[in-house]
């Protein structure tokens, strides 16, 4: 049952399962040591070495009713040159291999994203080819190692100065060389268009967050019985963000979203932010599910909390935007196989009453687990 489920539902943000965002792992290219355990920056602070965030202060409101005070957004949006280059090289290495398998929500503007603004000269073509050779060889060879490597690559690249030479972050020398080889070509030919797309997407998300964030964030914290972290969650907009269009790493929470993916546009994008940020709120849900499964002698699917997050994020957004069709419905999360449909039925029956205020958290968890197969 778990194998069938895992084949469809990726563990985008669940670092506890050690499978998140495998598609971007650069296995042998990361230096010793790991920045993943570093604590979050002070609230509202951006890395002193990275570009200023695409962020603004949002007015607090109660589901659309403005309040006098202003609060900082829980999401700090960025467009990092090095992370965009890294993800674009990975995407192009996949395309070079004939691999084009984006999920329904990740499909986007492939032609516009990959079309250079001008033809590459011979020197540029050689440099770009060397970088693609490296990504094709190393990225695919080591992608099995999983999310801890993604964390180290992602976080380190976003800490690097956009106009620098990567000497300010710790990276494997071969990875640094590949990125430095490709950087002048990317900056001259693709980066302007990609950065503008990121900025346009961020502007649209800011408008939606201005209107709905406070209500959604308060509701999510209440549903999952967990407070948001004090520091804002960094969100990086990139041209490519795994085959699924978005992923999250934890410790600290860091969201990466494809600004060109169809599933990241408009209110769908708002749900993506709530979903990806919501991975940082699942600790109590995970522990409660595990305790109930042990108590009842049930076999707990590793992805049940992730499916709860899919369902909950969609329903919470629909509370504030009634015409919204939840992301999982629009992009086929519940339609792929009988196992996923069975879990959706279970969640609808036992978790939805909790969202409607008809039962409590503990009772909803117990009933969810009670509907699982015996261990």
C-alpha positions as CSV (number, residue, x, y, z in Angstrom):
1,X,0.0,0.0,0.0
2,X,2.8,2.5,0.9
3,X,4.7,1.8,-2.3
4,X,1.6,2.6,-4.4
5,X,1.0,5.8,-2.4
6,X,4.6,6.9,-2.6
7,X,4.7,6.5,-6.3
8,X,2.2,9.3,-6.6
9,X,2.6,11.6,-3.6
10,X,6.1,13.0,-3.2
11,X,7.4,13.9,0.2
12,X,8.0,17.5,-0.8
13,X,8.5,19.0,2.6
14,X,8.7,16.1,5.0
15,X,12.3,16.0,6.1
16,X,11.3,13.4,8.7
17,X,10.7,10.8,6.0
18,X,14.1,11.5,4.4
19,X,12.7,11.6,0.8
20,X,11.9,15.2,0.2
21,X,12.8,16.8,-3.1
22,X,15.1,14.0,-4.3
23,X,15.0,15.3,-7.8
24,X,17.4,18.2,-6.9
25,X,19.9,16.3,-4.8
26,X,23.5,16.9,-6.0
27,X,25.0,13.9,-4.1
28,X,28.7,14.2,-4.3
29,X,29.0,17.9,-4.7
30,X,28.4,19.2,-1.2
31,X,31.2,20.0,1.1
32,X,31.6,18.5,4.6
33,X,29.4,20.0,7.3
34,X,25.8,21.1,7.0
35,X,24.1,24.4,7.4
36,X,20.7,22.6,7.7
37,X,20.9,22.7,11.5
38,X,21.5,26.4,11.8
39,X,18.9,28.3,13.6
40,X,16.6,30.8,11.8
41,X,17.6,34.4,11.3
42,X,16.0,37.0,13.4
43,X,12.4,37.9,12.3
44,X,12.4,39.9,9.1
45,X,16.2,39.5,8.6
46,X,17.5,38.5,5.2
47,X,21.0,37.0,4.7
48,X,23.5,39.9,4.6
49,X,25.1,38.2,1.6
50,X,22.1,37.6,-0.5
51,X,19.9,39.9,-2.5
52,X,17.1,41.8,-0.7
53,X,14.0,39.7,-0.4
54,X,11.0,40.3,-2.6
55,X,9.0,41.0,0.6
56,X,6.6,43.6,2.0
57,X,4.8,44.2,5.2
58,X,1.2,43.0,5.1
59,X,-1.7,44.6,7.0
60,X,-3.2,42.3,9.6
61,X,-6.8,41.5,8.9
62,X,-9.6,39.2,10.1
63,X,-10.5,37.4,6.8
64,X,-10.6,40.7,4.9
65,X,-11.5,43.1,7.7
66,X,-8.5,45.4,8.1
67,X,-7.0,46.0,11.5
68,X,-5.1,49.1,12.6
69,X,-1.8,47.3,13.3
70,X,0.5,45.9,10.7
71,X,2.4,42.6,10.9
72,X,5.3,41.2,9.0
73,X,4.4,38.4,6.6
74,X,5.3,34.9,7.6
75,X,6.7,34.4,4.0
76,X,9.8,36.2,2.8
77,X,10.0,35.9,-1.0
78,X,13.3,35.9,-2.9
79,X,14.8,35.4,-6.3
80,X,18.3,33.9,-5.9
81,X,20.6,34.0,-8.9
82,X,22.6,30.9,-7.9
83,X,19.6,28.8,-6.9
84,X,17.9,29.6,-10.2
85,X,21.0,28.7,-12.1
86,X,21.4,25.4,-10.1
87,X,17.7,24.4,-10.7
88,X,17.8,25.5,-14.4
89,X,20.9,23.4,-15.0
90,X,19.3,20.4,-13.5
91,X,16.1,21.0,-15.5
92,X,18.2,21.3,-18.7
93,X,20.2,18.2,-17.9
94,X,17.0,16.3,-17.6
95,X,15.7,17.7,-20.9
96,X,19.0,16.7,-22.5
97,X,18.4,13.2,-21.4
98,X,14.9,13.2,-22.9
99,X,13.3,13.4,-19.5
100,X,10.2,15.6,-19.4
101,X,7.9,14.3,-16.6
102,X,6.5,17.3,-14.8
103,X,3.4,16.7,-12.7
104,X,0.2,18.4,-13.8
105,X,0.7,21.3,-11.4
106,X,4.4,21.7,-12.5
107,X,3.7,22.2,-16.2
108,X,4.6,25.7,-17.2
109,X,6.2,27.9,-19.9
110,X,8.8,25.5,-21.1
111,X,9.4,27.3,-24.4
112,X,9.7,30.7,-22.8
113,X,11.8,29.4,-19.9
114,X,14.4,27.6,-22.1
115,X,14.5,30.0,-25.1
116,X,17.7,32.1,-24.8
117,X,17.5,35.8,-25.4
118,X,20.2,35.4,-28.1
119,X,22.3,32.7,-29.7
120,X,25.3,31.5,-27.6
121,X,28.7,32.1,-29.1
122,X,31.2,29.3,-29.3
123,X,32.9,30.0,-26.0
124,X,29.5,30.3,-24.2
125,X,28.3,27.1,-25.8
126,X,31.4,25.2,-24.6
127,X,31.0,26.6,-21.0
128,X,27.3,25.8,-20.9
129,X,27.9,22.3,-22.2
130,X,30.6,21.6,-19.6
131,X,28.2,22.6,-16.8
132,X,25.4,20.5,-18.3
133,X,27.9,17.5,-18.6
134,X,28.6,17.9,-14.9
135,X,24.9,18.1,-13.8
136,X,23.9,15.2,-16.1
137,X,26.7,13.0,-14.6
138,X,26.6,13.9,-11.0
139,X,23.0,14.9,-10.3
140,X,21.5,11.8,-11.7
141,X,24.2,9.5,-10.3
142,X,23.6,10.7,-6.7
143,X,19.9,11.8,-6.6
144,X,19.0,8.7,-4.5
145,X,20.6,10.3,-1.4
146,X,17.7,12.4,-0.6
147,X,16.7,15.6,1.1
148,X,19.7,16.2,3.5
149,X,21.8,17.0,0.4
150,X,19.1,19.1,-1.1
151,X,19.1,21.1,2.1
152,X,22.8,21.7,2.0
153,X,22.8,22.7,-1.6
154,X,19.7,24.9,-1.5
155,X,20.5,26.7,1.7
156,X,24.1,27.4,0.8
157,X,23.3,28.7,-2.7
158,X,20.7,31.1,-1.3
159,X,23.2,32.4,1.1
160,X,25.7,33.3,-1.6
161,X,25.9,36.8,-2.9
162,X,24.2,37.0,-6.3
163,X,27.1,38.9,-7.9
164,X,29.8,37.0,-6.1
165,X,32.1,34.1,-7.0
166,X,30.7,31.6,-4.4
167,X,33.7,32.0,-2.2
168,X,31.3,33.1,0.6
169,X,29.7,29.7,0.9
170,X,31.1,26.2,1.4
171,X,30.6,24.0,-1.7
172,X,32.3,21.1,-3.3
173,X,35.0,22.5,-5.6
174,X,33.6,20.6,-8.7
175,X,30.1,22.0,-8.1
176,X,31.5,25.5,-7.6
177,X,33.5,25.2,-10.8
178,X,30.4,24.1,-12.8
179,X,28.3,26.9,-11.5
180,X,31.0,29.5,-12.1
181,X,31.5,28.2,-15.6
182,X,27.8,28.6,-16.4
183,X,27.1,31.8,-14.5
184,X,28.3,34.4,-17.1
185,X,26.3,32.6,-19.8
186,X,23.1,32.3,-17.7
187,X,23.4,35.9,-16.6
188,X,23.8,37.1,-20.1
189,X,21.2,35.0,-21.8
190,X,18.5,33.7,-19.5
191,X,18.6,35.3,-16.0
192,X,16.9,38.6,-16.9
193,X,13.7,36.8,-18.1
194,X,13.8,34.3,-15.3
195,X,14.2,37.0,-12.6
196,X,11.4,39.0,-14.1
197,X,9.1,36.0,-14.0
198,X,10.0,35.5,-10.4
199,X,9.3,39.1,-9.6
200,X,5.9,39.0,-11.4
201,X,4.9,35.9,-9.5
202,X,6.1,37.4,-6.2
203,X,4.0,40.5,-6.8
204,X,0.9,38.4,-7.4
205,X,1.5,36.4,-4.3
206,X,2.0,39.5,-2.2
207,X,-1.4,40.8,-3.2
208,X,-3.0,37.5,-2.2
209,X,-1.1,37.4,1.1
210,X,-2.0,41.0,1.8
211,X,-5.7,39.9,1.7
212,X,-5.7,36.4,3.1
213,X,-2.5,35.5,5.0
214,X,-3.5,36.4,8.5
215,X,-6.8,34.5,8.4
216,X,-5.2,31.5,6.7
217,X,-2.1,31.4,9.0
218,X,-4.2,31.7,12.2
219,X,-6.5,29.0,11.0
220,X,-3.7,26.6,10.0
221,X,-2.0,27.1,13.4
222,X,-5.3,26.4,15.1
223,X,-6.1,23.3,13.0
224,X,-2.6,21.8,13.5
225,X,-2.4,23.0,17.1
226,X,1.1,24.4,16.5
227,X,2.4,27.9,16.4
228,X,4.3,29.3,13.4
229,X,7.9,29.9,14.0
230,X,8.8,33.5,14.9
231,X,11.1,34.1,11.9
232,X,9.5,34.4,8.4
233,X,9.8,31.4,6.2
234,X,12.1,31.9,3.2
235,X,10.5,31.3,-0.1
236,X,12.6,31.1,-3.2
237,X,11.0,31.6,-6.6
238,X,12.9,29.6,-9.3
239,X,12.4,28.7,-12.9
240,X,12.2,25.0,-11.9
241,X,11.4,23.4,-8.5
242,X,11.4,19.6,-9.0
243,X,9.0,17.6,-11.2
244,X,6.2,18.6,-8.7
245,X,6.6,22.4,-9.0
246,X,7.5,23.1,-5.3
247,X,9.3,21.5,-2.4
248,X,10.2,22.3,1.2
249,X,13.2,21.5,3.3
250,X,13.2,21.9,7.1
251,X,15.5,23.1,9.9
252,X,15.0,25.9,9.1
253,X,11.9,25.8,6.8
254,X,12.8,26.8,3.3
255,X,10.3,26.7,0.5
256,X,11.2,26.6,-3.2
257,X,8.4,27.2,-5.8
258,X,8.5,27.2,-9.6
259,X,7.3,30.7,-10.6
260,X,6.3,29.3,-14.1
261,X,4.4,26.3,-12.9
262,X,0.7,26.4,-13.7
263,X,0.0,25.1,-10.2
264,X,1.7,28.1,-8.6
265,X,-0.4,30.8,-10.2
266,X,-3.1,32.8,-8.6
267,X,-5.0,31.3,-5.7
268,X,-3.3,28.0,-6.4
269,X,-0.1,29.7,-5.6
270,X,-1.5,30.9,-2.3
271,X,-2.5,27.3,-1.5
272,X,1.0,26.2,-2.4
273,X,2.5,28.7,0.0
274,X,0.1,27.6,2.8
275,X,0.8,23.9,2.0
276,X,4.6,24.2,1.9
277,X,4.8,26.4,4.9
278,X,2.4,24.1,6.7
279,X,5.1,21.4,6.7
280,X,6.6,23.3,9.6
281,X,3.3,22.8,11.6
282,X,3.0,19.0,11.4
283,X,5.0,17.9,14.4
284,X,2.0,17.5,16.7
285,X,0.0,15.8,14.0
286,X,2.8,13.3,13.3
287,X,3.3,12.5,16.9
288,X,-0.5,12.2,17.6
289,X,-0.9,9.8,14.6
290,X,2.0,7.7,15.7
291,X,0.7,7.4,19.3
292,X,-2.8,6.6,18.2
293,X,-1.5,3.9,15.8
294,X,0.6,2.3,18.5
295,X,-2.4,2.4,20.9
296,X,-4.8,0.9,18.4
297,X,-2.4,-1.5,16.7
298,X,-2.8,0.1,13.3
299,X,-0.3,0.3,10.5
300,X,0.4,4.0,9.9
301,X,1.2,5.1,6.3
302,X,4.2,7.5,6.4
303,X,2.4,10.0,4.2
304,X,-0.9,10.3,6.0
305,X,0.0,13.6,7.5
306,X,1.1,14.9,4.1
307,X,-2.2,13.9,2.6
308,X,-3.9,15.6,5.6
309,X,-1.9,18.7,4.7
310,X,-3.0,18.5,1.0
311,X,-6.6,18.3,2.1
312,X,-6.5,20.9,4.8
313,X,-4.6,23.5,2.8
314,X,-7.1,23.3,0.0
315,X,-10.1,23.5,2.4
316,X,-8.7,26.4,4.3
317,X,-8.1,28.4,1.2
318,X,-11.6,27.6,0.0
319,X,-12.9,29.0,3.3
320,X,-11.6,32.5,2.3
321,X,-12.0,32.1,-1.5
322,X,-15.2,30.1,-1.9
323,X,-14.8,29.6,-5.6
324,X,-11.4,28.0,-5.3
325,X,-11.0,24.4,-6.3
326,X,-8.4,22.8,-4.0
327,X,-5.0,22.1,-5.6
328,X,-5.2,18.3,-5.0
329,X,-8.5,18.2,-6.9
330,X,-7.4,20.3,-9.8
331,X,-4.1,18.6,-10.3
332,X,-5.1,15.0,-9.7
333,X,-3.7,14.1,-6.3
334,X,-6.8,12.1,-5.4
335,X,-7.3,10.5,-8.8
336,X,-4.1,8.6,-9.4
337,X,-4.9,5.2,-7.7
338,X,-7.3,3.4,-5.5
339,X,-5.1,3.7,-2.4
340,X,-5.0,7.5,-2.5
341,X,-8.8,7.6,-3.2
342,X,-9.3,5.5,-0.1
343,X,-7.3,7.8,2.1
344,X,-9.2,10.8,0.7
345,X,-12.5,9.1,1.7
346,X,-11.1,8.4,5.1
347,X,-9.9,12.0,5.5
348,X,-13.2,13.4,4.3
349,X,-15.1,11.2,6.7
350,X,-13.0,11.7,9.9
351,X,-11.0,14.9,9.5
352,X,-13.5,17.2,7.8
353,X,-15.8,17.2,10.8
354,X,-12.8,18.6,12.8
355,X,-12.3,21.4,10.3
356,X,-16.0,22.2,10.6
357,X,-15.7,22.4,14.4
358,X,-17.9,19.4,15.1
359,X,-15.2,17.3,16.8
360,X,-11.9,17.8,18.6
361,X,-8.3,17.2,17.5
362,X,-7.7,14.1,19.5
363,X,-11.0,12.5,18.5
364,X,-10.3,13.3,14.8
365,X,-6.9,11.7,15.0
366,X,-8.2,8.6,16.8
367,X,-11.0,8.1,14.2
368,X,-8.5,8.6,11.3
369,X,-6.2,6.0,12.7
370,X,-9.2,3.7,13.5
371,X,-9.9,3.6,9.8
372,X,-6.5,2.3,8.9
373,X,-5.6,-1.4,8.4
374,X,-4.5,-3.4,11.4
375,X,-0.7,-3.6,11.9
